[in-house]
């Protein structure tokens, strides 16, 4: 499923295709990605205090009403006068091109939600070597696995509940480089993490091995390396790239 960032108050959008990435969130929702940096920079000034969401295409016409984003979805549909928010935004909202938006990394580290009295320290968010940016997921409308979600959060209830949980308080979001010292807010760590089949599946099913993309790639390289004609003993074992020795 494709996603785009929509400012429903200013009727402006950001689309991943303009940043040369596929539009499902798994391809662009990462720290230091240009789409995420552009979103942070816009929320710093131009979009501060606006209703800004990450909307999925092909939303079902009926909503069951108990999603974290249900209220936001209903409000935007009423404002735009259509159930198909994504297509309406594509046709009627102004798409901000990369040349119009600052997508530089200016060290914006803290994201505050004043309504919920909580904050995120981006330096403490990556988990298990992952680099998933939390804010787009927190304001996502329609990210539900397996029908419309880029990430599979079925194995982690906390992460499932976190997706879209800031939609009703999006206007109180503040992005900052320095922390606020005069507020007593609780730190929030969504802990979004990608671990192949679900998230931390070893916590829920001990018989399913923990998946590591890095180790998987290394295993494939090692299998290929076995058959390269560099050695007469190439079939006698596998080459261990981690320790640079045969095993």
Order of alpha helices (4+ residues) and beta strands (2+ residues): beta-beta-alpha-alpha-beta-alpha-alpha-beta-beta-beta-alpha-beta-alpha-beta-beta-alpha-beta-beta
